[in-house]
Amino acid sequence: MSRIHILSSTDRPGSNALKVSKYAERYLTKKAETEIFSLMDYPFEDVVGGKYGNTPDSVKDFNSKFLDADGFLFVIPEYNGGFPGVLKFFFDYLPFPKALELKPVSLIGEAAGAFGALRPVEQFEQLLKYRKAYIYPERMFIQRVNDSFDPESGINKEILQKLLLSQLDGFPDFVEKIKSLDVSVDA
Ligand SMILES: Cc1cc2nc3c(=O)[nH]c(=O)nc-3n(C[C@H](O)[C@H](O)[C@H](O)COP(=O)(O)O)c2cc1C
């Protein structure tokens, strides 16, 4: 069985990102071992002042636990038309260049606004492509998240809920397939 780690990509207390992460986990866990990581638990206080090239042990520990998986789901909110700054902080302290190289990554956006974090998800995809991840083509953008998403029942629009469940059902299979290819960076 593959292992999929989920990142709730904000440190905002009470975030919808964490609620969506928990909802997604309930489905992913049918086909994969899962664990949720939240940037609320990231040791930001240890990287103040710029510790690039001298990564603190607390950050190495967070990163190595998060990266110990076959696939990754990022749940990304929209802040000012982009993804949260803390997600970039997290990304910049991942081991370079291999952290997510040739790793399957799935993406869910959620926002208060009408575009459901389309912008931040697509911005983050640019980073993932640069770092050579395999992006799962089915993505979900949860628009008007405060009205449209329920932590127990998911999205209250049937067609969107179907798409969300299709993504969550298909991603573990995608992870298994990539794993079975046994691709390596130097191949
Ligand atoms: C700093 C900040 C900036 C935000 N900017 C946007 C925005 O540009 N567009 C939008 O639709 N919602 C915006 N929101 C609302 C979030 O999308 C909303 O809080 C949503 O629940 C996702 O964030 P959460 O996971 O922190 O709850 C912003 C929220 C914060 C805290």
Ligand as a Chemical Component Dictionary entry (heavy atoms), coordinates in Angstrom:
data_LIG
# 
_chem_comp.id                   LIG 
_chem_comp.type                 NON-POLYMER 
_chem_comp.pdbx_formal_charge   0 
_chem_comp.three_letter_code    LIG 
# 
loop_
_chem_comp_atom.comp_id 
_chem_comp_atom.atom_id 
_chem_comp_atom.alt_atom_id 
_chem_comp_atom.type_symbol 
_chem_comp_atom.charge 
_chem_comp_atom.model_Cartn_x 
_chem_comp_atom.model_Cartn_y 
_chem_comp_atom.model_Cartn_z 
_chem_comp_atom.pdbx_ordinal 
LIG C1  C1  C 0 -4.409  36.924 4.349  1  
LIG C2  C2  C 0 -5.631  36.450 3.644  2  
LIG C3  C3  C 0 -5.835  36.800 2.311  3  
LIG C4  C4  C 0 -6.960  36.350 1.622  4  
LIG N1  N1  N 0 -7.089  36.638 0.285  5  
LIG C5  C5  C 0 -8.078  36.056 -0.427 6  
LIG C6  C6  C 0 -8.159  36.220 -1.839 7  
LIG O1  O1  O 0 -7.338  36.847 -2.476 8  
LIG N2  N2  N 0 -9.169  35.606 -2.507 9  
LIG C7  C7  C 0 -10.109 34.861 -1.850 10 
LIG O2  O2  O 0 -11.003 34.328 -2.510 11 
LIG N3  N3  N 0 -10.072 34.700 -0.514 12 
LIG C8  C8  C 0 -9.076  35.262 0.209  13 
LIG N4  N4  N 0 -8.985  35.060 1.568  14 
LIG C9  C9  C 0 -9.996  34.249 2.236  15 
LIG C10 C10 C 0 -9.581  32.800 2.221  16 
LIG O3  O3  O 0 -9.689  32.270 0.935  17 
LIG C11 C11 C 0 -10.473 32.074 3.210  18 
LIG O4  O4  O 0 -10.023 32.395 4.522  19 
LIG C12 C12 C 0 -10.545 30.589 3.001  20 
LIG O5  O5  O 0 -11.213 30.024 4.097  21 
LIG C13 C13 C 0 -9.221  29.863 2.814  22 
LIG O6  O6  O 0 -8.306  30.071 3.825  23 
LIG P1  P1  P 0 -8.120  29.174 5.155  24 
LIG O7  O7  O 0 -7.696  27.806 4.708  25 
LIG O8  O8  O 0 -7.095  29.942 5.914  26 
LIG O9  O9  O 0 -9.453  29.124 5.868  27 
LIG C14 C14 C 0 -7.902  35.538 2.285  28 
LIG C15 C15 C 0 -7.693  35.184 3.637  29 
LIG C16 C16 C 0 -6.583  35.640 4.308  30 
LIG C17 C17 C 0 -6.371  35.205 5.741  31 
# 
loop_
_chem_comp_bond.comp_id 
_chem_comp_bond.atom_id_1 
_chem_comp_bond.atom_id_2 
_chem_comp_bond.value_order 
_chem_comp_bond.pdbx_ordinal 
LIG C1  C2  SING 1  
LIG C2  C3  SING 2  
LIG C2  C16 DOUB 3  
LIG C3  C4  DOUB 4  
LIG C4  N1  SING 5  
LIG C4  C14 SING 6  
LIG N1  C5  DOUB 7  
LIG C5  C6  SING 8  
LIG C5  C8  SING 9  
LIG C6  O1  DOUB 10 
LIG C6  N2  SING 11 
LIG N2  C7  SING 12 
LIG C7  O2  DOUB 13 
LIG C7  N3  SING 14 
LIG N3  C8  DOUB 15 
LIG C8  N4  SING 16 
LIG N4  C9  SING 17 
LIG N4  C14 SING 18 
LIG C9  C10 SING 19 
LIG C10 O3  SING 20 
LIG C10 C11 SING 21 
LIG C11 O4  SING 22 
LIG C11 C12 SING 23 
LIG C12 O5  SING 24 
LIG C12 C13 SING 25 
LIG C13 O6  SING 26 
LIG O6  P1  SING 27 
LIG P1  O7  DOUB 28 
LIG P1  O8  SING 29 
LIG P1  O9  SING 30 
LIG C14 C15 DOUB 31 
LIG C15 C16 SING 32 
LIG C16 C17 SING 33 
# 
